Amino acid sequence: MSAPAPVASAPAPPAPSGSSGSSGSSGSSAAAAAARGSAAASSRRPGTPLSVRRLRRLQVGAVALLLAFGAFVLTALGISLSAAASAEQTLTQYYRLADARVQALEVQQSANTWALTPTSPVRTELNEHLGTLASTLADAAGVNADRDRLLPLSGAVVSYGMTLQNALNANGEASAAILAKADAQLTDELLTPLQAANTVAGDRLVANLTGTWFLWVLGGAVLAGAGLVAILMALAKVSHRYLNLGVAAGVLCALVSAIVVAVLSSSASSVATGFAAADRAALDAVTTAQQQVAQARADELLSIGLKSAGGTYQQRWTTGYSAAKSALGEVPDAGDTTTALSLYSASHTTVVTELKASNWSGAATKALAAGKQTGAFTELQSALTSLATTTRSPVTASVAGVRSSTIGGITGVVLLTLAGAVLAYWGVARRLEEYR
């Protein structure tokens, strides 16, 4: 048997027309390039969203910190504004209590006039002065800080008024004797407490003008400062830039806000220092002169009413005059008032001449003339009132200026805070645009 013939292997299928070995090689290269591009894209896509999220967190953080610092600064300014408003109220109270001291003595003057000339106009004048005093004390007692101190004085006015009524029911020396008791009652129950309350109000004014704002600004600076430094460092790391202009400008706005508070606080402290060092002394000196002159006038009238028993009040007139003259020497630009005081002293000398001659009616005539419209005492009262107004005006303006400046500062800080937040937002937004 013969062996089977060998089987020939199948021929390879013919290659498609137009193909070559080089085209196969380029196809392999394109596939490799596409694979590399896909790998690179896959490596970029996870990193870009992460950077964007970090930038947005930093953006929110910068804006929040700047707004928080602005809130701390505005709180400090709010404290300053409240203190400035209280200072204005306290200054008004300070003036009111000073006026009450003089008004009380004007009541005594009218009452002492009754002993010399018991007429209806004198009684009407007395009632008007008493009503003015009661109204002033009621207003003063309406201030919470002084209420407990001043409320008892309303009762003292009622008691004093009852004593004066007894004097009005008498005449001549009998009336003058009762008025002498009323004078002592006035000093003990009204003038002394009023002077003490006046001193307390002056002390309180200085405290009002030096508010406790510093801790709020310090706390805000520590919180915002540390956070903003960390944010600037993080931005530099993420964006590969040393400084973000927007956030830096926002920080600058915050610094300016702090400077605004410092300047306003320094201004308020200057007003407080000026009041304590000079203004208060001048104001107190004017009030002392007014009170001493008013007391001297009351003593002049009472010394005439008591006739031979009035020597003590005549001596007290001399003491009051000297005190008034000394007080005016401490007040700038008090020359005209000092001249008016000298003229009143000359008028009083004519009264003393009559008293030494026991000419009571002549003394009364001359004393009453000093209180008429063109009399020496009336001219002195007018000069003292004008001097008080002149001395008070700049103090009132400076204290009021603290409040108005603080209101302006609050407006400025609000604008700076908003500008700083917008700038910080914009600064980070510029970096975010690079990833779009």
Sequence and secondary structure as in RCSB ss.txt:
>XXXX:A:sequence
MSAPAPVASAPAPPAPSGSSGSSGSSGSSAAAAAARGSAAASSRRPGTPLSVRRLRRLQVGAVALLLAFGAFVLT
ALGISLSAAASAEQTLTQYYRLADARVQALEVQQSANTWALTPTSPVRTELNEHLGTLASTLADAAGVNADRDRL
LPLSGAVVSYGMTLQNALNANGEASAAILAKADAQLTDELLTPLQAANTVAGDRLVANLTGTWFLWVLGGAVLAG
AGLVAILMALAKVSHRYLNLGVAAGVLCALVSAIVVAVLSSSASSVATGFAAADRAALDAVTTAQQQVAQARADE
LLSIGLKSAGGTYQQRWTTGYSAAKSALGEVPDAGDTTTALSLYSASHTTVVTELKASNWSGAATKALAAGKQTG
AFTELQSALTSLATTTRSPVTASVAGVRSSTIGGITGVVLLTLAGAVLAYWGVARRLEEYR
>XXXX:A:secstr
                TT  HHHHHHHHHHHHHHHHHHHHHHHHHHHHHHHHHHHHHHHHHHHHHHHHHHHHHHH
HHHHHHHHHHHHHHHHHHHHHHHHHHHHHHHHHHHHHHHHH   HHHHHHHHHHHHHHHHHHHHHHTSGGGHHHH
HHHHHHHHHHHHHHHHHHTS HHHHHHHHHHHHHHHIIIIIHHHHHHHHHHHHHHHHHHS S HHHHHHHHHHHH
HHHHHHHHHHHHHH  S  HHHHHHHHHHHHHHHHHHHHHHHHHHHHHHIIIIIHHHHHHHHHHHHHHHHHHHHH
HHHHHTGGG HHHHHHHHHHHHHHHHHHTTSTT HHHHHHHHHHHHHHHHHHHHHHTT HHHHHHHHHHHTSTTS
HHHHHHHHHHHHHHHHHHHHHHHHHHHHHHHHHHHHHHHHHHHHHHHHHHHHHHHHHHTT 
